[in-house]
């Protein structure tokens, strides 16, 4: 899916009690746990912590300022991991924070970050059966630009 960043991005409404920070290595374990939880619900898989962390932190498109972490009083409740190519790699919200608008806020925050970097578009991939995620992305102005088969 793709969003044209020449279009205005709505004002971000952060849920009450949410604090935003950037990724740092000491958060890796908690971020990884949330991604595992998110993948169970949305489909797909995440590698073991050590493999995931090494791949993530050494990827040529890695920039910690493009990995947005949402925290509440109990810990990490949301992650929006983006690459420098204006690509949203992962967007995960903890079940206890779903339905509060956190996913939308993280998504819009990523759009604004890429607008500031003067990118024209932002892309992501979503599985066909993940209708909840598709509805979120469409509501934020994203459109399907290409369908690809999922490797078995």
TACORFEN-V43672 format. One record per residue. SS is DSSP state (H for helix, E for strand, - for the rest). PSI is psi in radians with two decimals (NA if undefined). D_LAST is the distance of its C-alpha to the last C-alpha in Angstrom with 2 decimals. Layout:
ss=<SS & SS>
psi=<PSI & PSI>
d_last=<D_LAST & D_LAST>
This chain:
ss=<- & E & E & E & - & - & - & - & - & - & - & - & - & - & - & - & - & - & E & E & E & E & - & - & H & H & H & H & H & H & H & H & H & H & H & H & H & H & H & H & H & H & - & - & - & - & - & - & H & H & H & H & H & H & H & H & H & H & - & - & - & - & - & H & H & H & E & E & E & E & E & E & - & - & E & E & E & E & E & E & E & E & E & - & - & - & E & E & E & E & E & E & E & - & H & H & H & - & - & - & - & H & H & H & H & H & H & H & H & H & H & H & H & H & H & H & - & - & - & - & E & E & E & E & - & - & - & - & - & - & H & H & H & H & H & H & H & H & H & - & - & - & E & - & - & - & - & - & - & - & - & ->
psi=<2.76 & 2.58 & 2.31 & 2.09 & -0.02 & -0.36 & 2.58 & 2.47 & 2.23 & 2.78 & 2.42 & 2.22 & 1.72 & 2.36 & 2.65 & 2.38 & 0.08 & 2.33 & 2.44 & 2.39 & 3.01 & 2.77 & 2.46 & 2.62 & -0.56 & -0.20 & -0.07 & -0.83 & -0.78 & -0.67 & -0.78 & -0.76 & -0.76 & -0.68 & -0.70 & -0.77 & -0.79 & -0.68 & -0.57 & -0.69 & -0.63 & -0.11 & 2.80 & -2.93 & 2.82 & 2.39 & 3.00 & 2.70 & -0.91 & -0.68 & -0.84 & -0.88 & -0.77 & -0.83 & -0.76 & -0.94 & -0.27 & 0.00 & 2.41 & -0.39 & 0.13 & 2.32 & 1.97 & -0.42 & -0.14 & 0.28 & 1.79 & 2.19 & 2.21 & 2.27 & 2.54 & -2.95 & -0.40 & -0.18 & -2.73 & 2.20 & -0.09 & 2.56 & 2.32 & 1.80 & 2.07 & 2.71 & 2.79 & -0.26 & 0.30 & 0.84 & 2.27 & 1.91 & -0.77 & 2.47 & 1.99 & 2.37 & 2.31 & 2.49 & -0.61 & -0.25 & 0.05 & 2.57 & 0.03 & -0.09 & 0.14 & -0.74 & -0.78 & -0.75 & -0.77 & -0.72 & -0.86 & -0.62 & -0.73 & -0.75 & -0.82 & -0.71 & -0.74 & -0.55 & -0.76 & -0.47 & 0.08 & 0.60 & 2.61 & -0.57 & 2.80 & 2.43 & 2.80 & 2.90 & 2.54 & 2.46 & 2.51 & -0.64 & -0.10 & 1.27 & -0.60 & -0.80 & -0.75 & -0.75 & -0.72 & -0.88 & -0.74 & -0.68 & -0.36 & 0.17 & 0.16 & 2.59 & 2.60 & 2.25 & -0.35 & 2.51 & 2.44 & 2.53 & 2.55 & 2.20 & 2.49 & NA>
d_last=<20.96 & 24.27 & 27.74 & 30.87 & 32.87 & 36.11 & 36.14 & 37.85 & 35.87 & 37.31 & 39.14 & 37.02 & 38.00 & 37.04 & 37.20 & 40.26 & 40.08 & 37.14 & 37.67 & 35.50 & 35.10 & 33.08 & 30.66 & 32.42 & 31.20 & 33.05 & 30.85 & 27.58 & 27.34 & 28.05 & 25.72 & 22.86 & 23.71 & 23.66 & 20.27 & 18.86 & 20.65 & 19.44 & 15.74 & 16.35 & 17.99 & 15.99 & 12.38 & 10.42 & 11.97 & 14.87 & 15.86 & 19.13 & 22.27 & 23.67 & 20.55 & 19.98 & 23.72 & 24.11 & 21.30 & 22.63 & 26.29 & 26.05 & 23.86 & 26.16 & 25.64 & 26.61 & 29.77 & 30.71 & 32.71 & 29.52 & 28.03 & 29.86 & 30.35 & 31.99 & 34.18 & 36.26 & 38.87 & 36.33 & 33.97 & 30.88 & 29.71 & 27.76 & 25.97 & 25.32 & 23.94 & 24.52 & 24.51 & 27.61 & 25.99 & 26.47 & 22.89 & 22.15 & 19.36 & 19.70 & 22.03 & 22.47 & 25.48 & 26.55 & 27.06 & 30.81 & 31.01 & 28.90 & 31.02 & 33.55 & 32.42 & 31.06 & 27.68 & 29.70 & 32.19 & 29.63 & 28.02 & 31.51 & 32.50 & 29.71 & 30.89 & 34.43 & 33.54 & 31.95 & 34.94 & 37.23 & 35.41 & 36.14 & 32.58 & 32.32 & 28.95 & 26.34 & 22.63 & 19.60 & 16.11 & 15.43 & 12.77 & 14.18 & 14.83 & 16.65 & 19.92 & 22.22 & 21.01 & 21.16 & 24.70 & 25.73 & 24.64 & 26.31 & 29.41 & 29.72 & 29.73 & 26.18 & 24.99 & 21.81 & 22.09 & 18.78 & 15.58 & 12.36 & 9.05 & 6.35 & 3.81 & 0.00>
